[in-house]
Amino acid sequence: MKKFVITAYSADEGGSHSKHCITASGRIAVAGRTIAAPSNIPIGTHLYIPALHRTYIVEDRGGSIKGNKLDLFVANAGQADRFGRKTLDVVVYA
């Protein structure tokens, strides 16, 4: 288990009011499944976050996603704002 700083993002952030967000993996982002991780964690890796009681799949990247940072995909900008920034334990399944 390792600690990560986790934030959240959605398809309606950044002025793109599209219902779909295509990830770096080429898949459509899905709330509760998609997470962006640094390039040292391969696309397709499963990450379990005990505090959220959920396993996410690395399907995306991001320019500011480096080191011990993750960005989970949520349904809308309001949820992303409410999530804020959390430092949480994460189990990385290789």
C-alpha positions as a Markdown table, in Angstrom:
| # | Residue | x | y | z |
|---|---|---|---|---|
| 1 | Met | 0.0 | 0.0 | 0.0 |
| 2 | Lys | 1.2 | 3.5 | -0.9 |
| 3 | Lys | -0.1 | 7.0 | -0.2 |
| 4 | Phe | -1.3 | 9.0 | -3.1 |
| 5 | Val | -2.6 | 12.6 | -3.4 |
| 6 | Ile | -5.9 | 12.1 | -5.3 |
| 7 | Thr | -8.0 | 14.7 | -7.0 |
| 8 | Ala | -11.0 | 14.3 | -9.4 |
| 9 | Tyr | -12.0 | 15.4 | -12.9 |
| 10 | Ser | -15.0 | 15.2 | -15.2 |
| 11 | Ala | -15.9 | 15.5 | -18.9 |
| 12 | Asp | -17.5 | 18.9 | -18.3 |
| 13 | Glu | -14.4 | 20.6 | -16.9 |
| 14 | Gly | -12.2 | 22.8 | -19.0 |
| 15 | Gly | -15.1 | 24.1 | -21.1 |
| 16 | Ser | -15.6 | 20.8 | -22.8 |
| 17 | His | -19.3 | 20.1 | -22.2 |
| 18 | Ser | -19.1 | 16.8 | -23.9 |
| 19 | Lys | -20.8 | 13.8 | -22.4 |
| 20 | His | -17.8 | 11.7 | -23.4 |
| 21 | Cys | -14.2 | 12.0 | -22.3 |
| 22 | Ile | -11.8 | 9.9 | -24.4 |
| 23 | Thr | -8.9 | 8.7 | -22.2 |
| 24 | Ala | -5.2 | 8.1 | -23.1 |
| 25 | Ser | -6.1 | 4.4 | -23.5 |
| 26 | Gly | -8.7 | 5.3 | -26.2 |
| 27 | Arg | -11.6 | 4.2 | -24.0 |
| 28 | Ile | -14.5 | 6.4 | -22.9 |
| 29 | Ala | -14.0 | 7.5 | -19.2 |
| 30 | Val | -16.5 | 6.0 | -16.8 |
| 31 | Ala | -17.2 | 7.4 | -13.4 |
| 32 | Gly | -16.3 | 4.8 | -10.7 |
| 33 | Arg | -13.9 | 3.0 | -13.1 |
| 34 | Thr | -11.5 | 5.4 | -14.8 |
| 35 | Ile | -8.4 | 6.8 | -13.0 |
| 36 | Ala | -5.5 | 8.8 | -14.4 |
| 37 | Ala | -2.1 | 7.8 | -13.1 |
| 38 | Pro | 1.5 | 8.7 | -13.8 |
| 39 | Ser | 3.3 | 7.0 | -16.7 |
| 40 | Asn | 5.2 | 4.7 | -14.3 |
| 41 | Ile | 1.9 | 2.9 | -13.6 |
| 42 | Pro | 0.9 | 1.1 | -16.8 |
| 43 | Ile | -2.5 | 1.6 | -18.5 |
| 44 | Gly | -4.8 | -1.3 | -17.4 |
| 45 | Thr | -3.4 | -1.5 | -13.9 |
| 46 | His | -6.0 | -1.9 | -11.2 |
| 47 | Leu | -5.8 | 0.4 | -8.2 |
| 48 | Tyr | -7.8 | -0.3 | -5.0 |
| 49 | Ile | -8.6 | 2.6 | -2.8 |
| 50 | Pro | -9.8 | 1.2 | 0.6 |
| 51 | Ala | -11.3 | 4.5 | 1.8 |
| 52 | Leu | -13.5 | 4.7 | -1.3 |
| 53 | His | -14.3 | 1.0 | -1.2 |
| 54 | Arg | -13.6 | 0.8 | -5.0 |
| 55 | Thr | -11.1 | -0.5 | -7.5 |
| 56 | Tyr | -10.3 | 1.8 | -10.4 |
| 57 | Ile | -8.5 | 1.0 | -13.7 |
| 58 | Val | -5.7 | 3.2 | -15.0 |
| 59 | Glu | -7.1 | 4.4 | -18.3 |
| 60 | Asp | -5.8 | 8.0 | -18.5 |
| 61 | Arg | -2.8 | 10.2 | -18.1 |
| 62 | Gly | -2.5 | 13.9 | -17.4 |
| 63 | Gly | 0.2 | 16.6 | -17.6 |
| 64 | Ser | 0.1 | 17.2 | -13.8 |
| 65 | Ile | -0.2 | 13.5 | -12.9 |
| 66 | Lys | 3.3 | 12.7 | -11.8 |
| 67 | Gly | 4.9 | 11.1 | -8.8 |
| 68 | Asn | 2.3 | 10.1 | -6.1 |
| 69 | Lys | -0.7 | 11.8 | -7.8 |
| 70 | Leu | -3.8 | 10.3 | -9.2 |
| 71 | Asp | -6.9 | 11.8 | -10.7 |
| 72 | Leu | -10.2 | 9.9 | -10.6 |
| 73 | Phe | -13.0 | 10.4 | -13.2 |
| 74 | Val | -16.3 | 11.5 | -11.7 |
| 75 | Ala | -19.7 | 12.2 | -13.3 |
| 76 | Asn | -19.6 | 16.0 | -13.2 |
| 77 | Ala | -17.6 | 19.1 | -12.1 |
| 78 | Gly | -19.7 | 19.5 | -9.0 |
| 79 | Gln | -18.6 | 16.0 | -7.8 |
| 80 | Ala | -15.0 | 16.8 | -8.7 |
| 81 | Asp | -15.2 | 20.0 | -6.6 |
| 82 | Arg | -16.8 | 18.2 | -3.7 |
| 83 | Phe | -14.1 | 15.5 | -3.8 |
| 84 | Gly | -11.4 | 18.1 | -3.5 |
| 85 | Arg | -7.9 | 16.8 | -2.7 |
| 86 | Lys | -7.3 | 13.8 | -0.5 |
| 87 | Thr | -4.2 | 11.8 | 0.6 |
| 88 | Leu | -5.3 | 8.2 | 0.7 |
| 89 | Asp | -3.8 | 4.7 | 0.8 |
| 90 | Val | -3.9 | 2.9 | -2.6 |
| 91 | Val | -3.2 | -0.8 | -3.4 |
| 92 | Val | -1.5 | -1.2 | -6.8 |
| 93 | Tyr | -2.2 | -4.5 | -8.4 |
| 94 | Ala | 0.4 | -5.3 | -11.1 |
